[in-house]
Amino acid sequence: MSKDFNEVVDCMLKSDNRYERGAYQFMREALDHTFKSLAKEREMQPNTHISGRELLDGVKDYALSEYGPLAKTVLNAWGVENSEDLGNVVFNLIEHGVFAKSEEDTPEMFKSGLDFEEAFVRPFLPKHAPSSKKPKRKSRGEDN
């Protein structure tokens, strides 16, 4: 009998407490989101492998759609502060039989795969910096 996802996460949290439960749930949902998005673009079988790059793109898309400008804050609250942390979460899920991997998949592929500032902060910054010039104040006696 296989363990359910929550039991597997409980086991992972006992051996590796770097990441909160939410990080694992998020990654599972992000994988589902990625698979569905890719399936719309191309014909995919249910057990089609998703590359690390595709997963990172899906993680970015899913985080932004779910959490908007708070995506980085939410991920950070779960202990996920960079792309390498995403890889650690993925490989914990692989080690516990939740996700599968191909021969090409390695933790190293996640090390610099997604810049969190670029992915989760920059899209919400103003397009143009506000002007530092203050409007001139009229002095007394000037006509309006």
C-alpha positions as semicolon CSV with decimal commas, in nm:
position;residue;x (nm);y (nm);z (nm)
1;M;0,000;0,000;0,000
2;S;0,145;0,336;-0,097
3;K;0,162;0,628;0,141
4;D;-0,045;0,934;0,066
5;F;0,126;1,262;-0,016
6;N;0,088;1,408;0,335
7;E;0,249;1,102;0,492
8;V;0,540;1,128;0,250
9;V;0,583;1,497;0,333
10;D;0,575;1,414;0,705
11;C;0,859;1,169;0,644
12;M;1,056;1,428;0,445
13;L;1,010;1,693;0,713
14;K;1,153;1,458;0,975
15;S;1,471;1,401;0,774
16;D;1,505;1,746;0,612
17;N;1,339;2,042;0,780
18;R;1,484;2,315;0,556
19;Y;1,151;2,363;0,378
20;E;0,796;2,399;0,505
21;R;0,513;2,167;0,406
22;G;0,378;2,439;0,178
23;A;0,688;2,419;-0,042
24;Y;0,619;2,054;-0,121
25;Q;0,249;2,110;-0,181
26;F;0,330;2,407;-0,403
27;M;0,582;2,205;-0,606
28;R;0,330;1,928;-0,658
29;E;0,071;2,180;-0,778
30;A;0,330;2,358;-0,994
31;L;0,417;2,030;-1,165
32;D;0,047;1,966;-1,237
33;H;0,013;2,322;-1,368
34;T;0,321;2,281;-1,588
35;F;0,201;1,952;-1,730
36;K;-0,141;2,096;-1,814
37;S;0,014;2,405;-1,973
38;L;0,251;2,199;-2,186
39;A;-0,027;1,956;-2,281
40;K;-0,217;2,249;-2,434
41;E;0,086;2,332;-2,649
42;R;0,171;1,980;-2,762
43;E;0,038;1,628;-2,748
44;M;0,155;1,464;-2,425
45;Q;0,096;1,126;-2,268
46;P;0,013;1,115;-1,895
47;N;0,362;0,991;-1,804
48;T;0,555;1,231;-2,031
49;H;0,869;1,362;-1,866
50;I;0,896;1,735;-1,799
51;S;1,248;1,876;-1,808
52;G;1,396;2,080;-1,526
53;R;1,383;2,393;-1,743
54;E;1,016;2,333;-1,824
55;L;0,942;2,280;-1,456
56;L;1,120;2,601;-1,356
57;D;0,923;2,794;-1,618
58;G;0,605;2,634;-1,485
59;V;0,699;2,716;-1,125
60;K;0,747;3,080;-1,220
61;D;0,417;3,093;-1,408
62;Y;0,225;2,914;-1,133
63;A;0,374;3,122;-0,850
64;L;0,291;3,445;-1,029
65;S;-0,063;3,332;-1,111
66;E;-0,130;3,213;-0,755
67;Y;0,051;3,476;-0,548
68;G;0,120;3,771;-0,780
69;P;0,354;4,026;-0,622
70;L;0,374;3,814;-0,306
71;A;0,519;3,509;-0,486
72;K;0,876;3,563;-0,365
73;T;0,758;3,639;-0,012
74;V;0,547;3,323;0,002
75;L;0,825;3,102;-0,134
76;N;1,074;3,259;0,108
77;A;0,836;3,193;0,399
78;W;0,851;2,823;0,308
79;G;1,232;2,832;0,309
80;V;1,261;2,851;-0,070
81;E;1,487;3,146;-0,137
82;N;1,640;3,061;-0,473
83;S;1,640;2,822;-0,765
84;E;1,870;2,578;-0,587
85;D;1,611;2,546;-0,309
86;L;1,350;2,460;-0,573
87;G;1,582;2,184;-0,693
88;N;1,624;2,054;-0,339
89;V;1,246;2,035;-0,298
90;V;1,215;1,855;-0,633
91;F;1,488;1,605;-0,549
92;N;1,342;1,538;-0,204
93;L;1,017;1,452;-0,383
94;I;1,210;1,231;-0,627
95;E;1,394;1,051;-0,345
96;H;1,062;0,973;-0,179
97;G;0,901;0,844;-0,497
98;V;0,656;1,130;-0,552
99;F;0,828;1,264;-0,866
100;A;1,030;1,073;-1,124
101;K;1,346;1,180;-1,303
102;S;1,534;1,104;-1,620
103;E;1,905;1,034;-1,652
104;E;1,961;1,398;-1,750
105;D;1,794;1,542;-1,440
106;T;2,037;1,660;-1,173
107;P;2,016;1,898;-0,879
108;E;2,279;2,115;-1,052
109;M;2,036;2,206;-1,330
110;F;1,839;2,406;-1,073
111;K;2,131;2,602;-0,926
112;S;2,104;2,902;-1,154
113;G;1,788;2,820;-1,340
114;L;1,562;3,094;-1,206
115;D;1,658;3,435;-1,073
116;F;1,397;3,509;-0,805
117;E;1,440;3,887;-0,825
118;E;1,398;3,884;-1,202
119;A;1,109;3,636;-1,194
120;F;0,907;3,750;-0,895
121;V;1,000;4,111;-0,815
122;R;1,086;4,284;-1,140
123;P;0,744;4,227;-1,308
124;F;0,585;4,439;-1,035
125;L;0,828;4,729;-1,032
126;P;0,717;5,055;-1,192
127;K;0,805;5,076;-1,560
128;H;0,952;5,422;-1,517
129;A;1,122;5,555;-1,209
130;P;0,930;5,843;-1,055
131;S;1,077;6,181;-1,132
132;S;1,297;6,320;-0,861
133;K;1,215;6,673;-0,970
134;K;0,976;6,849;-0,743
135;P;0,727;7,086;-0,901
136;K;0,828;7,447;-0,865
137;R;0,637;7,629;-0,602
138;K;0,517;7,972;-0,686
139;S;0,654;8,244;-0,470
140;R;0,433;8,502;-0,309
141;G;0,314;8,764;-0,541
142;E;0,334;8,552;-0,858
143;D;0,025;8,554;-1,074
144;N;-0,179;8,236;-1,090
